[in-house]
Amino acid sequence: HYRAKMRPLVEKAEKIPGPQTQPLFGNALKFGTSTKQFFDYMMWLTGTHGPIARVWVGPVLAVLLADPKYIEIILGSNKIIDKAILYKFGEPWLGKGMLTNSGLTWKRHRKIIMPAFHVKILDKFVHIFNANSAILLDRLAKHVGGPGFDVYPYMNLVTLDVICESAMGVKINAQLDSSSDYVNSVQILGDAMFRRAFMPWLHLDSIFALSSLGRMQKKCLTVLHGMTKKVIKSRKEQILNSETGEQETDLHDIGAKQKYAFLDLMIQAVRDGATLTDQELQEEVDTIMLAGHDTTTSALSFSCWCLAENPDVQEKVVSELREIFGDSNRDATLRDLQEMKYLEQVIKETLRLFPSVPVFGRFVTEDLPMGDYVLPAGCNVGFNPYMLHRNPEYFPEPEKFDPDRFLPENCLGRHPYCYIPFSAGPRNCLGLKFAMLEMKAILSALLRRYRLLQSNPPHQLDLTVVLVLESLTGVVLRLDSRGSQPVSS
Ligand code: HEM
Protein backbone atom coordinates (compact mmCIF):
# COMPACT_ATOMS: atom_id res chain seq x y z
CA HIS A 1 0.00 0.00 0.00
CA TYR A 2 2.82 2.35 0.94
CA ARG A 3 4.71 1.63 -2.29
CA ALA A 4 1.57 2.13 -4.37
CA LYS A 5 0.93 5.44 -2.60
CA MET A 6 4.49 6.61 -3.20
CA ARG A 7 4.73 5.43 -6.84
CA PRO A 8 3.42 8.60 -8.58
CA LEU A 9 5.81 10.72 -6.51
CA VAL A 10 8.76 8.43 -7.19
CA GLU A 11 8.11 8.07 -10.91
CA LYS A 12 7.93 11.81 -11.51
CA ALA A 13 10.86 12.49 -9.20
CA GLU A 14 13.06 10.02 -11.05
CA LYS A 15 12.90 12.18 -14.18
CA ILE A 16 14.30 15.18 -12.29
CA PRO A 17 18.12 15.37 -12.18
CA GLY A 18 19.66 14.52 -8.83
CA PRO A 19 22.25 12.41 -7.02
CA GLN A 20 21.94 8.64 -6.54
CA THR A 21 19.92 7.63 -3.51
CA GLN A 22 20.41 4.99 -0.83
CA PRO A 23 17.65 2.70 0.39
CA LEU A 24 15.62 4.16 3.28
CA PHE A 25 17.84 7.23 3.73
CA GLY A 26 17.63 8.68 0.24
CA ASN A 27 20.32 11.38 0.24
CA ALA A 28 19.98 12.25 3.94
CA LEU A 29 23.32 10.73 4.93
CA LYS A 30 25.11 13.12 2.57
CA PHE A 31 23.64 16.14 4.36
CA GLY A 32 26.24 15.67 7.08
CA THR A 33 25.74 16.56 10.70
CA SER A 34 26.58 20.25 10.67
CA THR A 35 24.77 23.23 9.23
CA LYS A 36 27.91 23.99 7.22
CA GLN A 37 27.77 20.58 5.55
CA PHE A 38 24.08 21.13 4.80
CA PHE A 39 24.81 24.53 3.22
CA ASP A 40 27.67 23.11 1.14
CA TYR A 41 25.49 20.18 0.02
CA MET A 42 22.70 22.49 -1.17
CA MET A 43 25.16 24.56 -3.18
CA TRP A 44 26.82 21.43 -4.55
CA LEU A 45 23.42 20.09 -5.58
CA THR A 46 22.63 23.11 -7.77
CA GLY A 47 26.23 23.39 -8.97
CA THR A 48 26.35 19.74 -10.05
CA HIS A 49 22.79 18.87 -11.08
CA GLY A 50 21.63 22.23 -12.37
CA PRO A 51 18.81 24.67 -11.65
CA ILE A 52 16.26 21.95 -10.97
CA ALA A 53 17.58 19.16 -8.77
CA ARG A 54 15.92 16.66 -6.46
CA VAL A 55 16.93 15.08 -3.17
CA TRP A 56 15.25 12.53 -0.94
CA VAL A 57 15.41 12.98 2.81
CA GLY A 58 14.19 9.50 3.69
CA PRO A 59 10.66 9.39 2.21
CA VAL A 60 10.47 13.19 1.84
CA LEU A 61 11.08 14.57 -1.65
CA ALA A 62 12.57 18.04 -2.09
CA VAL A 63 13.37 19.82 -5.35
CA LEU A 64 15.82 22.71 -5.30
CA LEU A 65 15.28 25.49 -7.86
CA ALA A 66 17.76 28.09 -9.06
CA ASP A 67 16.28 29.17 -12.40
CA PRO A 68 14.11 32.32 -12.43
CA LYS A 69 11.69 30.78 -14.95
CA TYR A 70 10.99 27.84 -12.61
CA ILE A 71 10.98 30.03 -9.50
CA GLU A 72 8.43 32.40 -11.02
CA ILE A 73 5.97 29.53 -11.56
CA ILE A 74 5.80 29.01 -7.79
CA LEU A 75 6.57 32.37 -6.18
CA GLY A 76 4.42 34.22 -8.71
CA SER A 77 1.43 32.00 -7.97
CA ASN A 78 -1.45 33.02 -5.73
CA LYS A 79 -2.28 29.38 -5.16
CA ILE A 80 1.00 27.68 -4.26
CA ILE A 81 1.45 29.34 -0.90
CA ASP A 82 1.94 26.41 1.49
CA LYS A 83 5.26 26.26 3.30
CA ALA A 84 7.66 23.30 3.10
CA ILE A 85 7.32 20.75 5.91
CA LEU A 86 10.53 21.85 7.63
CA TYR A 87 8.73 25.04 8.71
CA LYS A 88 6.75 23.01 11.22
CA PHE A 89 9.81 23.06 13.47
CA GLY A 90 9.23 26.81 13.81
CA GLU A 91 5.71 26.28 15.12
CA PRO A 92 6.55 25.79 18.81
CA TRP A 93 7.77 29.40 18.77
CA LEU A 94 5.72 31.02 16.02
CA GLY A 95 2.54 28.92 16.12
CA LYS A 96 0.50 29.71 13.03
CA GLY A 97 2.05 33.13 12.44
CA MET A 98 2.42 34.55 8.95
CA LEU A 99 5.73 32.88 8.21
CA THR A 100 4.55 29.34 8.93
CA ASN A 101 0.84 29.57 8.11
CA SER A 102 -0.93 29.07 4.79
CA GLY A 103 -4.38 29.18 3.23
CA LEU A 104 -7.15 31.57 4.19
CA THR A 105 -5.84 32.36 7.68
CA TRP A 106 -2.53 33.45 6.23
CA LYS A 107 -4.33 35.68 3.69
CA ARG A 108 -6.54 37.23 6.37
CA HIS A 109 -3.62 37.93 8.71
CA ARG A 110 -1.48 39.39 5.96
CA LYS A 111 -4.32 41.72 4.97
CA ILE A 112 -4.72 42.90 8.57
CA ILE A 113 -1.01 43.40 9.23
CA MET A 114 0.10 44.81 5.87
CA PRO A 115 -1.03 48.42 6.57
CA ALA A 116 1.34 48.53 9.57
CA PHE A 117 4.24 48.28 7.09
CA HIS A 118 3.13 51.22 4.97
CA VAL A 119 5.94 53.72 4.48
CA LYS A 120 3.94 56.50 6.21
CA ILE A 121 3.77 54.38 9.33
CA LEU A 122 7.41 53.37 9.03
CA ASP A 123 8.31 57.02 9.60
CA LYS A 124 7.37 56.44 13.24
CA PHE A 125 10.17 53.89 13.61
CA VAL A 126 13.05 56.07 12.41
CA HIS A 127 13.77 57.45 15.89
CA ILE A 128 14.16 53.85 17.15
CA PHE A 129 16.74 53.18 14.42
CA ASN A 130 18.61 56.36 15.31
CA ALA A 131 18.64 55.89 19.08
CA ASN A 132 19.91 52.32 18.81
CA SER A 133 22.49 53.22 16.15
CA ALA A 134 23.91 55.78 18.58
CA ILE A 135 24.37 53.08 21.22
CA LEU A 136 26.03 50.86 18.61
CA LEU A 137 28.50 53.61 17.70
CA ASP A 138 29.48 54.06 21.34
CA ARG A 139 29.93 50.32 21.81
CA LEU A 140 32.17 50.15 18.74
CA ALA A 141 34.38 53.05 19.85
CA LYS A 142 36.78 50.68 21.66
CA HIS A 143 37.74 49.07 18.34
CA VAL A 144 38.92 52.30 16.69
CA GLY A 145 42.52 51.86 15.56
CA GLY A 146 42.54 48.33 16.99
CA PRO A 147 42.93 44.90 15.39
CA GLY A 148 40.21 43.10 13.41
CA PHE A 149 37.04 42.14 15.33
CA ASP A 150 33.84 40.28 14.53
CA VAL A 151 31.08 42.76 13.75
CA TYR A 152 28.31 40.10 13.76
CA PRO A 153 27.56 40.08 17.53
CA TYR A 154 27.27 43.89 17.49
CA MET A 155 24.78 43.79 14.65
CA ASN A 156 22.92 40.97 16.35
CA LEU A 157 22.25 43.06 19.46
CA VAL A 158 21.44 46.36 17.73
CA THR A 159 18.88 44.63 15.49
CA LEU A 160 17.41 42.82 18.49
CA ASP A 161 16.92 46.14 20.29
CA VAL A 162 15.36 47.67 17.18
CA ILE A 163 12.95 44.81 16.51
CA CYS A 164 11.85 44.47 20.15
CA GLU A 165 11.04 48.14 20.39
CA SER A 166 9.38 48.20 16.98
CA ALA A 167 7.37 45.00 17.38
CA MET A 168 6.28 45.31 21.00
CA GLY A 169 7.17 48.83 22.12
CA VAL A 170 9.53 47.40 24.73
CA LYS A 171 13.11 48.42 25.35
CA ILE A 172 15.15 45.38 26.33
CA ASN A 173 18.52 47.17 26.09
CA ALA A 174 20.22 44.09 24.68
CA GLN A 175 23.19 46.21 23.60
CA LEU A 176 23.76 47.44 27.14
CA ASP A 177 22.97 44.16 28.90
CA SER A 178 23.30 41.12 26.68
CA SER A 179 23.02 38.68 29.60
CA SER A 180 19.25 38.92 30.08
CA ASP A 181 17.15 35.76 29.86
CA TYR A 182 15.17 37.22 27.00
CA VAL A 183 18.23 38.04 24.89
CA ASN A 184 19.74 34.62 25.52
CA SER A 185 16.50 32.83 24.70
CA VAL A 186 16.15 34.63 21.36
CA GLN A 187 19.71 33.67 20.42
CA ILE A 188 19.36 30.04 21.45
CA LEU A 189 15.91 29.37 20.01
CA GLY A 190 16.63 30.37 16.41
CA ASP A 191 19.62 28.01 16.38
CA ALA A 192 17.75 25.18 18.11
CA MET A 193 14.85 25.27 15.65
CA PHE A 194 17.12 25.09 12.65
CA ARG A 195 19.40 22.42 14.06
CA ARG A 196 16.45 20.17 14.85
CA ALA A 197 15.29 20.30 11.25
CA PHE A 198 18.50 18.58 10.16
CA MET A 199 18.58 15.94 12.88
CA PRO A 200 15.99 13.40 11.63
CA TRP A 201 16.20 11.45 14.91
CA LEU A 202 14.80 14.52 16.70
CA HIS A 203 11.84 15.03 14.37
CA LEU A 204 9.46 13.00 16.52
CA ASP A 205 8.05 15.37 19.16
CA SER A 206 8.16 12.75 21.93
CA ILE A 207 11.88 12.07 21.36
CA PHE A 208 12.71 15.75 20.87
CA ALA A 209 11.02 16.62 24.17
CA LEU A 210 13.43 14.28 25.98
CA SER A 211 16.58 15.54 24.23
CA SER A 212 18.79 18.29 25.66
CA LEU A 213 17.91 20.48 22.64
CA GLY A 214 14.20 19.92 23.32
CA ARG A 215 14.54 20.78 27.01
CA MET A 216 16.52 23.90 26.18
CA GLN A 217 13.91 24.95 23.61
CA LYS A 218 11.13 24.50 26.17
CA LYS A 219 12.95 26.72 28.66
CA CYS A 220 13.52 29.45 26.07
CA LEU A 221 9.91 29.30 24.89
CA THR A 222 8.67 29.87 28.44
CA VAL A 223 10.77 33.05 28.61
CA LEU A 224 9.81 34.37 25.15
CA HIS A 225 6.10 33.55 25.25
CA GLY A 226 5.93 34.84 28.83
CA MET A 227 7.27 38.20 27.66
CA THR A 228 5.00 38.53 24.58
CA LYS A 229 1.92 37.50 26.57
CA LYS A 230 2.68 40.05 29.29
CA VAL A 231 3.26 42.86 26.83
CA ILE A 232 0.16 42.04 24.77
CA LYS A 233 -2.04 42.00 27.88
CA SER A 234 -0.69 45.33 29.02
CA ARG A 235 -0.87 47.09 25.63
CA LYS A 236 -4.31 45.70 24.92
CA GLU A 237 -5.66 47.00 28.20
CA GLN A 238 -4.24 50.43 27.53
CA ILE A 239 -5.56 50.70 24.00
CA LEU A 240 -8.92 48.96 24.26
CA ASN A 241 -9.86 50.53 27.58
CA SER A 242 -9.56 53.99 26.16
CA GLU A 243 -12.14 55.52 23.90
CA THR A 244 -9.48 57.43 22.03
CA GLY A 245 -7.13 54.50 21.67
CA GLU A 246 -4.50 56.28 19.65
CA GLN A 247 -3.97 59.09 22.13
CA GLU A 248 -3.84 56.60 24.97
CA THR A 249 -1.09 54.68 23.17
CA ASP A 250 0.87 57.90 22.91
CA LEU A 251 0.70 58.48 26.63
CA HIS A 252 1.50 54.98 27.84
CA ASP A 253 4.70 53.54 26.60
CA ILE A 254 5.92 50.79 28.92
CA GLY A 255 9.21 52.54 29.42
CA ALA A 256 9.92 53.06 25.73
CA LYS A 257 9.91 56.55 24.28
CA GLN A 258 7.82 55.68 21.27
CA LYS A 259 4.37 56.15 19.94
CA TYR A 260 3.81 53.04 17.86
CA ALA A 261 4.79 49.44 17.79
CA PHE A 262 3.55 46.85 15.29
CA LEU A 263 1.65 45.30 18.18
CA ASP A 264 -0.25 48.56 18.85
CA LEU A 265 -1.23 48.79 15.23
CA MET A 266 -2.55 45.23 15.28
CA ILE A 267 -4.49 45.90 18.50
CA GLN A 268 -5.94 49.03 16.93
CA ALA A 269 -6.98 46.94 13.90
CA VAL A 270 -8.74 44.54 16.29
CA ARG A 271 -10.43 47.50 17.96
CA ASP A 272 -11.60 48.60 14.51
CA GLY A 273 -13.16 45.22 13.73
CA ALA A 274 -10.36 42.90 12.53
CA THR A 275 -10.50 39.39 13.92
CA LEU A 276 -7.28 38.38 15.64
CA THR A 277 -7.42 36.42 18.90
CA ASP A 278 -4.86 37.05 21.66
CA GLN A 279 -3.14 33.82 20.65
CA GLU A 280 -2.95 35.00 17.02
CA LEU A 281 -1.63 38.38 18.11
CA GLN A 282 1.09 36.64 20.06
CA GLU A 283 2.01 34.44 17.11
CA GLU A 284 2.28 37.42 14.77
CA VAL A 285 4.41 39.41 17.21
CA ASP A 286 6.70 36.40 17.69
CA THR A 287 6.88 36.02 13.90
CA ILE A 288 7.96 39.63 13.42
CA MET A 289 10.53 39.15 16.19
CA LEU A 290 12.04 36.16 14.39
CA ALA A 291 11.69 37.35 10.78
CA GLY A 292 13.01 40.82 11.54
CA HIS A 293 16.03 40.01 13.67
CA ASP A 294 18.60 37.55 12.28
CA THR A 295 17.87 38.56 8.69
CA THR A 296 18.93 42.16 9.25
CA THR A 297 21.87 41.06 11.45
CA SER A 298 23.22 38.98 8.59
CA ALA A 299 22.64 41.64 5.92
CA LEU A 300 24.20 44.42 8.02
CA SER A 301 27.26 42.36 8.92
CA PHE A 302 27.96 41.35 5.34
CA SER A 303 27.31 44.92 4.15
CA CYS A 304 30.02 46.13 6.55
CA TRP A 305 32.35 43.44 5.27
CA CYS A 306 31.73 44.35 1.62
CA LEU A 307 32.29 48.05 2.39
CA ALA A 308 35.53 47.28 4.22
CA GLU A 309 36.74 45.15 1.30
CA ASN A 310 35.76 47.81 -1.28
CA PRO A 311 37.06 51.19 -0.04
CA ASP A 312 36.16 52.97 -3.30
CA VAL A 313 32.52 51.95 -2.88
CA GLN A 314 32.63 53.02 0.76
CA GLU A 315 33.93 56.48 -0.15
CA LYS A 316 31.14 56.85 -2.69
CA VAL A 317 28.60 56.13 0.02
CA VAL A 318 30.30 58.65 2.31
CA SER A 319 30.12 61.33 -0.44
CA GLU A 320 26.41 60.62 -0.77
CA LEU A 321 26.02 61.03 2.99
CA ARG A 322 27.98 64.32 2.88
CA GLU A 323 25.62 65.61 0.23
CA ILE A 324 22.66 64.77 2.42
CA PHE A 325 23.97 65.89 5.81
CA GLY A 326 26.76 68.35 4.97
CA ASP A 327 28.70 69.01 8.20
CA SER A 328 25.67 68.51 10.40
CA ASN A 329 25.61 65.72 12.96
CA ARG A 330 21.83 65.62 13.11
CA ASP A 331 19.93 62.35 13.09
CA ALA A 332 18.65 60.90 9.82
CA THR A 333 15.02 61.52 8.88
CA LEU A 334 12.82 59.30 6.73
CA ARG A 335 13.46 61.63 3.79
CA ASP A 336 17.24 61.40 4.29
CA LEU A 337 17.01 57.62 4.31
CA GLN A 338 14.97 57.68 1.12
CA GLU A 339 17.65 59.82 -0.52
CA MET A 340 20.40 57.28 0.17
CA LYS A 341 20.14 55.72 -3.28
CA TYR A 342 23.72 54.55 -3.59
CA LEU A 343 23.71 53.03 -0.10
CA GLU A 344 20.58 51.14 -1.13
CA GLN A 345 22.43 49.79 -4.18
CA VAL A 346 25.24 48.67 -1.84
CA ILE A 347 22.78 46.81 0.40
CA LYS A 348 21.12 45.20 -2.62
CA GLU A 349 24.46 44.07 -4.01
CA THR A 350 25.42 42.69 -0.59
CA LEU A 351 22.16 40.73 -0.49
CA ARG A 352 22.89 39.43 -3.98
CA LEU A 353 26.18 37.91 -2.86
CA PHE A 354 25.11 37.14 0.69
CA PRO A 355 21.34 36.61 0.77
CA SER A 356 20.30 36.51 4.44
CA VAL A 357 17.91 33.64 3.68
CA PRO A 358 19.97 31.48 1.31
CA VAL A 359 17.36 28.71 1.11
CA PHE A 360 13.61 28.82 1.72
CA GLY A 361 10.75 26.56 0.69
CA ARG A 362 7.20 25.75 -0.34
CA PHE A 363 5.03 22.67 -0.59
CA VAL A 364 3.28 21.57 -3.79
CA THR A 365 -0.18 20.03 -3.33
CA GLU A 366 -0.95 19.36 -7.01
CA ASP A 367 1.22 18.10 -9.88
CA LEU A 368 3.01 21.09 -11.34
CA PRO A 369 4.54 21.09 -14.86
CA MET A 370 7.92 22.78 -14.86
CA GLY A 371 9.79 22.90 -18.18
CA ASP A 372 10.52 19.29 -19.18
CA TYR A 373 9.61 18.01 -15.73
CA VAL A 374 6.64 17.64 -13.44
CA LEU A 375 6.89 18.48 -9.75
CA PRO A 376 4.66 15.84 -8.19
CA ALA A 377 1.97 16.63 -5.62
CA GLY A 378 3.46 16.14 -2.16
CA CYS A 379 6.87 17.54 -3.09
CA ASN A 380 8.76 20.19 -1.11
CA VAL A 381 10.37 22.92 -3.17
CA GLY A 382 13.47 24.83 -2.09
CA PHE A 383 14.63 28.11 -3.61
CA ASN A 384 18.33 28.72 -3.78
CA PRO A 385 18.92 32.50 -4.03
CA TYR A 386 22.59 32.06 -3.18
CA MET A 387 23.29 30.18 -6.43
CA LEU A 388 20.61 32.01 -8.43
CA HIS A 389 22.25 35.36 -7.64
CA ARG A 390 25.59 34.05 -8.87
CA ASN A 391 24.35 33.04 -12.31
CA PRO A 392 26.54 34.89 -14.87
CA GLU A 393 23.66 34.95 -17.33
CA TYR A 394 21.93 37.53 -15.13
CA PHE A 395 24.89 38.92 -13.20
CA PRO A 396 28.08 38.93 -15.33
CA GLU A 397 31.29 38.41 -13.30
CA PRO A 398 29.06 37.27 -10.45
CA GLU A 399 31.75 37.24 -7.75
CA LYS A 400 32.54 40.93 -8.31
CA PHE A 401 31.00 43.36 -5.81
CA ASP A 402 29.47 46.02 -8.03
CA PRO A 403 26.58 48.11 -6.63
CA ASP A 404 26.08 49.70 -10.08
CA ARG A 405 24.29 46.50 -11.10
CA PHE A 406 21.36 48.02 -9.24
CA LEU A 407 21.33 51.37 -11.04
CA PRO A 408 17.77 51.65 -12.39
CA GLU A 409 18.99 51.54 -16.01
CA ASN A 410 20.98 48.36 -15.35
CA CYS A 411 17.97 46.58 -13.84
CA LEU A 412 15.88 47.15 -16.97
CA GLY A 413 15.10 43.89 -18.77
CA ARG A 414 16.48 41.68 -15.99
CA HIS A 415 14.24 38.71 -15.19
CA PRO A 416 12.01 39.75 -12.24
CA TYR A 417 12.71 36.48 -10.41
CA CYS A 418 16.50 36.36 -10.83
CA TYR A 419 17.01 38.43 -7.66
CA ILE A 420 14.94 37.24 -4.69
CA PRO A 421 16.63 38.08 -1.34
CA PHE A 422 13.22 39.10 0.04
CA SER A 423 11.43 36.28 -1.82
CA ALA A 424 8.94 37.59 -4.41
CA GLY A 425 5.28 37.48 -5.39
CA PRO A 426 2.27 37.49 -3.07
CA ARG A 427 4.17 35.88 -0.18
CA ASN A 428 7.23 38.09 -0.33
CA CYS A 429 8.86 39.63 2.74
CA LEU A 430 6.42 41.89 4.52
CA GLY A 431 9.26 43.71 6.26
CA LEU A 432 11.22 44.66 3.12
CA LYS A 433 10.76 48.44 3.42
CA PHE A 434 11.19 48.42 7.18
CA ALA A 435 14.40 46.39 6.81
CA MET A 436 15.80 48.67 4.12
CA LEU A 437 15.19 51.79 6.23
CA GLU A 438 16.62 50.18 9.34
CA MET A 439 19.75 49.01 7.53
CA LYS A 440 20.27 52.39 5.87
CA ALA A 441 19.87 54.17 9.23
CA ILE A 442 22.40 51.94 10.96
CA LEU A 443 24.94 51.83 8.13
CA SER A 444 24.76 55.58 7.47
CA ALA A 445 25.29 56.37 11.17
CA LEU A 446 28.24 53.96 11.19
CA LEU A 447 29.86 55.43 8.08
CA ARG A 448 29.40 59.01 9.26
CA ARG A 449 31.51 58.25 12.31
CA TYR A 450 33.82 55.41 11.26
CA ARG A 451 35.86 54.15 8.33
CA LEU A 452 35.52 50.40 7.82
CA LEU A 453 38.81 48.70 6.93
CA GLN A 454 39.78 45.28 5.70
CA SER A 455 41.28 43.20 8.50
CA ASN A 456 44.97 42.46 8.43
CA PRO A 457 45.65 39.77 7.18
CA PRO A 458 42.49 39.83 5.02
CA HIS A 459 39.64 37.90 6.59
CA GLN A 460 38.30 34.77 4.90
CA LEU A 461 34.58 34.16 5.29
CA ASP A 462 33.44 30.56 5.80
CA LEU A 463 29.75 30.60 4.95
CA THR A 464 27.13 28.49 6.61
CA VAL A 465 23.41 28.71 7.25
CA VAL A 466 21.82 28.70 10.71
CA LEU A 467 18.35 30.03 9.86
CA VAL A 468 20.23 32.83 8.09
CA LEU A 469 23.55 33.13 6.29
CA GLU A 470 26.46 33.39 8.74
CA SER A 471 30.21 32.95 8.64
CA LEU A 472 31.83 30.32 10.85
CA THR A 473 34.93 32.49 11.05
CA GLY A 474 32.88 35.57 11.95
CA VAL A 475 32.65 38.75 9.87
CA VAL A 476 35.93 40.40 10.77
CA LEU A 477 37.00 43.95 9.90
CA ARG A 478 38.80 46.93 11.44
CA LEU A 479 37.57 50.40 12.36
CA ASP A 480 39.05 53.84 12.10
CA SER A 481 37.58 57.16 13.12
CA ARG A 482 36.51 59.59 10.39
CA GLY A 483 37.50 62.36 12.76
CA SER A 484 34.15 64.13 12.48
CA GLN A 485 31.61 64.90 15.17
CA PRO A 486 29.66 61.90 16.43
CA VAL A 487 26.13 61.42 15.16
CA SER A 488 23.82 62.49 17.96
CA SER A 489 21.06 60.25 19.27
C1 HEM B 1 17.53 41.93 5.32
C2 HEM B 1 16.38 41.72 5.91
C3 HEM B 1 15.36 40.70 5.49
C4 HEM B 1 15.43 39.72 4.54
C5 HEM B 1 16.60 39.39 3.61
C6 HEM B 1 14.16 39.03 4.55
C7 HEM B 1 13.84 37.97 3.72
C8 HEM B 1 12.63 37.32 3.76
C9 HEM B 1 12.31 36.17 2.94
C10 HEM B 1 13.25 35.49 1.95
C11 HEM B 1 11.05 35.81 3.25
C12 HEM B 1 10.28 34.63 2.65
C13 HEM B 1 10.48 33.44 3.54
C14 HEM B 1 9.70 32.26 3.11
O1 HEM B 1 8.93 32.30 2.14
O2 HEM B 1 9.83 31.26 3.79
C15 HEM B 1 10.55 36.71 4.25
C16 HEM B 1 9.29 36.66 4.80
C17 HEM B 1 8.84 37.50 5.80
N1 HEM B 1 9.54 38.54 6.36
FE1 HEM B 1 11.38 39.13 5.87
N2 HEM B 1 13.37 39.59 5.51
C18 HEM B 1 14.05 40.61 6.10
C19 HEM B 1 13.61 41.44 7.12
C20 HEM B 1 12.35 41.41 7.67
C21 HEM B 1 11.88 42.31 8.69
C22 HEM B 1 12.71 43.42 9.32
C23 HEM B 1 10.59 41.94 9.00
C24 HEM B 1 9.64 42.54 9.99
C25 HEM B 1 9.81 43.67 10.62
C26 HEM B 1 10.25 40.82 8.14
C27 HEM B 1 9.04 40.17 8.13
C28 HEM B 1 8.73 39.12 7.32
C29 HEM B 1 7.45 38.42 7.38
C30 HEM B 1 6.30 38.73 8.32
C31 HEM B 1 7.52 37.40 6.42
C32 HEM B 1 6.43 36.38 6.10
C33 HEM B 1 5.60 36.92 4.95
C34 HEM B 1 4.53 35.94 4.51
O3 HEM B 1 4.77 34.73 4.48
O4 HEM B 1 3.46 36.43 4.17
N3 HEM B 1 11.35 40.53 7.35
N4 HEM B 1 11.53 37.63 4.54
Residues whose N, C-alpha, C, O or C-beta is under 5 A from the ligand:
A	BS01	HEM	M98 L99 I288 A291 G292 T295 T296 A299 S356 V357 F360 G361 I420 P421 F422 S423 R427 N428 C429 L430 G431 F434 A435
